[in-house]
Amino acid sequence: MTYLVQIIKNMLPFYHSHLESNFNKSEFLIFKILIDLLQIHKWVSLESLATNFPLPIKFESRRKKLQRFFSLEKLNIISLWHPILKQILETYYPIKNKVFLVIDRTRWAKLRRT
């Protein structure tokens, strides 16, 4: 097992508890379903997510539900993702070490235009 796989396995309980504490039950379920859909489809649009979202309601209702979810104020990098990143860094990289965080921005320009 690679080092990265081990880190991810160890972090899953923290991810789960952190995300669950930031969402109500319905929002957390939507989040989990979206993660599954993203893992299957890799690159998706709101329409394809709504098409594949497993709720027995009309397409337009699913699309609106997802739009409302994505517009939640708590779904932001500061409150949701910084604590997760901080936990990873504190757990696996001592303060003395220098860590470089690399973010792939390859598709960001395309996202802003659509």
Order of alpha helices (4+ residues) and beta strands (2+ residues): alpha-alpha-alpha-alpha-alpha-alpha
